């Protein structure tokens, strides 16, 4: 009986231990370090890293000799001075070219003005030549006043330039005294109109007076109404209010 009771108790203990080993949760043992220890390790790593960086930088700069640095600075300074000199030279060349261009432009304007003046002188000389060519035959012909040349042209819109050459035939032993009158036929707003110059103003009438022995050249500019189109210009020579001669010209 004792043996059976002892065997039963032994079997019961084994079953209880097996149940405990199956149902009990497994335990995991982890080692944890304290926060002071972690901070100490991080600080140690930082010091080692800083020391390595300092050693690298110190070694790098220790290899750079002062003479090499001065040489590099002198080289850069030389290059800067060279570039500055080249810039000054290019700037001086550009200024000289611009000055030359301005001189050429000024000379071109002067030449254009001279050409215009020479053209005007040439026109006058042609008029004088025509007068002298026609003067000889008239010296032996009938005496009288005539308009040898009439030229009109538009200067700008609303302004008309006129040139006349008036001569006296015969021996020319008498001074002619009279007046010039210009009749300008215009077309404005579809209507034809005639304007007479000079106007009834003493200052204007003075410009149209004639007094000469052999010939007189007359020229001037007339101002017309805005938008007036010039169709015909007629020049008249008056003596004591009477028309002695006249000549017309189309524009």
Protein Blocks (a to p, Z undefined) as FASTA:
>chain_A
ZZmmmmmmmmmmmmmmmmmmmmpccddddddddfklmmmmmmmmmmmmmmmmmmmmmmmm
mmpcfklmmmmmmmmmmmmmmmmmmmmmmmmmmmmmmmmmmmmmmmmmmmmmmmmmmmmm
mmmmmmmmmmmmmmmmmmmmccddddfbdcdddfbghiacdddddddehjhlaccddddd
ddddddeehiacddddddfbfklmmmmpccdfkbccddddddddehiacfbdcddddeeh
iafbdcdddZZ
